[in-house]
């Protein structure tokens, strides 16, 4: 029976939502991950220091991590929420004041995905220059949801020109192409030294055919939408071979069951509870299990310059039946049996 040990797993793109949903889903990530980069597209989005600090406190509270009167951290399970700020054209003074509270700033094109209406409507480099130059100087990475408003299958490929524009104009700015889905994005990785990428679990596994080739599968519908087999193969190649510029980011995005199984299906795949198990199965299938540690943690530590607290997760090749629901959220592969299980967490 095969086993796998992962040290300090990191999820560098995670949605935790807020309120009851936060309390439901946050422990499902913190159980097996040392930390995660938390997305800021709440309603309203996180655009100031006070909101970032308050949201981090709500996350810690949902995990049973609270500070006592002596300001000593009391915890049931250690997990570091690496906080992000919703991109606007901030001035240097603002960024200097908030830099110790955030790990990155997340840029959304306006209206392109969930809760992104306040995003960037025009990529005017000169208007963005003061913010992006300050971020470069302060070493604050820019994470980007890279999609245009074009035909849905072409949106990421069409955004490559924006990445070219940003990378060439701000060569000292670390830019992360979030949840890449295309061969075009993979090819872009080595064109600019300051471009990096996250890759999700579901984009390593599915194509558009799995989502809409037969009966519509609402729990596999996401943005960016899954693409063609050749795109998936390009993603698999760099992930399985632990390309130093790619890292795991689940983009696990929970929605209530009634928002997924309805007209106007909400975009997002909820993969957090099974991410490590399915990644083990996938990497083992391709005889690349030795590379999973690099993809799931080491690259992220190097790219972001972070040092997570120690956590050791032991996995074993043993069947696990995925629950039908967690609270009112249906996970990826609900009711199905996957081949790997969590054996221990130290």
N, C-alpha and C positions, 0 to 999 in steps of 0.2 A: 504494500500500500504506500503510495507516494505521499510525501510531506513537503511543505514549503514554509519557510520562516521569513517574514517581512519585518524590517525594522523601520520605525517611524513613518508609516504610510501617510501620504499627503494627498489631499484632493484640492487641486488648485483652481477649481471653478465649481462653486456650490451655492444653491439657493436654499435658504432655510425659512423664508417667509417670516411671519410674525404671529403673535397671539397663540391660539390653540394649535395651529399648524406647526409653528416653531416648536412647541412643547412635544408634539408628536414625532417630528422627523429629526430634530437635532440629536437626540440620544442614539439614533440609528447610525449616524456617522461617527459620533464621538467614541462609540464603543470600540471601533477598530482603527480609527485614524488618529494620528497625533495632532493634526490640524487641518484647516481648510481655508481657502480664500473665499470670503463671503461676499456675495453679490449685493450691490446697493440699490437695486431697482424695486424698492418698496413703494407704497403709496402713502405719503409723498416720498420721493427718493431721498437718499442720504446726501445732503449737500452742505452740511456744516459740521463743525467739530462736536457740538453738543449732541447732535443726532447720532453721530458715529459712536460716541461714548455710551449713550443711552442704549443703543441697539446692542452693543457688545455686552452690556450688563444684562440685558434681557436674555441673550444667548447663554451666558454663563449661569444665570438663574435657572433656565430650562434644563441645564445639565447638572444641577445641584452644586454648582461652583459659586460660592458666595463669600464675601469678605466680612469677617467679624469686626468688632469694634477696635481691635488692634491692627486691623488691615492685613491680617494673615489670611491667605487663601485656604478655604476649607473646601474639599471636593470629594465627590463620589467617583469621578473619572476625569483625568486630566486631558484637556483638549484646548488647543489654541485657535481661536477665531482670528484669522488674519483679515483685518477689516479693509474695505475699499470705500472710495468716495465716488459719487456719480459725477461724471465729467461735465463741467461748465468752464467758461473762460475765467478761471480764478487768477488773482494777482499774486505776485511773489510773496508778499507779506502774509497773506492768508495761508499759502502752502507751507511757508516756514513754520507757522504756528501749529499746523495740523500734522506735519510730517511724522511725528512720533506716534500718532494714533492710527496711522494707516500703513498698509503694505503696498498698495497700488491705487490707481484711479481707473475707473471703468468707463469707456466711451461707448455710447449707443447711438447709432443713427436714429433720428427721431421717428417714432412709430413703427420701428422695424420688428419689434418683438414685445414680449410681455412687459407692461409698465415702462415703456421707453418713450412716451410722448414728449417728455422734456429733454430729449436727446439732441444731438447735433443735426441741424437742418441743412447746413452748408459747410463744406470743408474748405473754408477760406483760410489758407495757411497764414496769411498776415494777421488775421484776427486771432488765430490760435497761437501765434508765435510766442507772445509773452508767457503764456501758461506753459507751453511745451518746453521752452528754453529754461524756465524755472524748474520744471520737473526734471529736466536733464541734469541741471546743476545740483539739485537736491537728491538725485538718484531715486526718484519715484517712478516706477514702471507704469507704462500706459497699456492697459488691457483693452482690446477692441473687439466688439461684435461686428465682424466684417461682412456686411451684406448691403447691396444696393437695393433700389426699389424696382428692379427689373423683373423679368420672368423668373419664377421661383427657383427653377433649376440652375439659373445662370447668376443668381445674385452674389454668391461668394466669388465666383470667377471674375465678375465685373468689378468687384471691390479691390482686386489686386492692384489696380492703378492708384488707389488711395494709399495702400500700404507702401507702394513705391514712392509716392509723394512724401509721406510721413518719414519713412526710413532715410531717404536721401536728404531731406531738409533738416532732420534732427538726428545726425549720426550718433550722438551720445545718449539718445533716449532709448531705453530698453522698451521694445514694443512686443507685446504678446498677442499673436493672432489666436483669438479664442475659438474653441471647439471647431477646428478646421474640418472640412468635409470633402475637399476636392484634391485631385492630383495637382491642380494649378497652385494651390496653397502649399502643398508639400514641396513643389519645385521652387517656390519663392523663398523657402527657408534658408537656402545657401547663397542667395543672391545678395543679401545684406547681413553684415555681422550682427546688427542690433535687432534682428527679427527672430522671435521664438514662437512656440505654439503649444496650446493644450489640445488633447484629443480625448474624446469621450469614450465610454465603454460601448454605447449603442452604435456609434458610427464605425466602430471596429467590427461590428457584427451584422448590421442590417444594411439593406439598400432600399430604395423607394419601393421596389417590388414587395418587400416585406410589409410595408405600411399600407399600400393601396393596390397591390397587384391582384388581390382577390377581394375578400370581405375587408372593409376598412378596419384597421387595427388602431383605435384611438390612443391606446397607451404606448404606441410607438411613434406617434406624431409629435414632431419637435421642430424647432427652428434653431439653426438652419436645418432644412429638411434633409433626410438621408438621400444620397445621390446614386451614382451608377456603380456597378461592380468594379470597374477599373479605378474609381476613386477610392473605394474601400480597400482595394489591394495596395494602393499607394500609402494609405494611412497605416495599414498593417505592417508594411515593410519598415517604415521608420520607427513605429512603436516596438515591434518585436525585436528589432535590432538595436534598440535603445539609443537612437540618434540623440546626441547631446543637447539638441535644441528643442526637443519635445518632452512633454511631461503629461501626467494624467490629470485631467480635470473632468469630473463626471458630468457637469452641467445637470446634475440631478435636480429636477424641477417639479416639486409636488403640486398637484392640484386636487381639489375634492373630486370624488368619483363622478358626481353629477355634472361637473364642469368639463370632464373629459368625455363622458358618454352622453353627448348632447350635440345638437346643432350648434355650429360654431365652436367645435372642439378646441379646448385650450391647448397651447403648444407646450410640451415638456414631457420628458421621460423620467420617471422616479426609479432610479437605480441604486440609490445609496445603500440599502440593506444587503445587496448581493454583489456589490462592485468587486470586492477583493476575491470572492469565491469564483466569479465568472472569469475574471482576469487570469486567475490561476489555471482554470480549465482551458482558456484560450491559448495562453503562452505554452502550456504543457502540450497541447495538441500540435503545436508547431515546433516542439522541441527547443523552446526558448525560455524555459522557466528561470534559468539563471539570469536572464536579462530583466526580469520583472522588478527586482529591487531598484534598479536604475530608473526605470520608467515611473515607478510608483512613488519614489522619494528622492533619490540622489540627484537627479537632474533638477528637480524643483529647488532643492537646497542650494545648488550651485547657481541657478538662474536668478533666484530671488535673494540669495545671500541670507537665508534664514537657518536657524538651528533649533529644530523642534525638540521638545522633551522626549525622553526615551519611552518607546512603547514597542513591544515585541508581539507580533501576531503570528500564531501558529495555525496553519491550514492543513487539511488532510483530504486525500482523495476519498471522499465518503459522501453518499447521496444526501442531499438536503432538499426538502420540499418547500418551495417558496410559498409563504402565506398568501391567501387571497387578498388580504388587505392589512394595512397598518393604520389603525384609526379609520378614517374615511378616504385613505389614499391607496390606490391600486398600484403595486410595484410592477416593474418589468418582470416578465416570466411568472406572473401570478399563477399559483396552482400547479406549476411545472416542477419537475425534479432536475436539479443541477448536480454536477458530479463532485463538487468540492464543498467542504464545510469549514467553518471556524472551529478549531479545536481548543485554542487557548489564547488569552490576551494577558500579557504581563506588563 
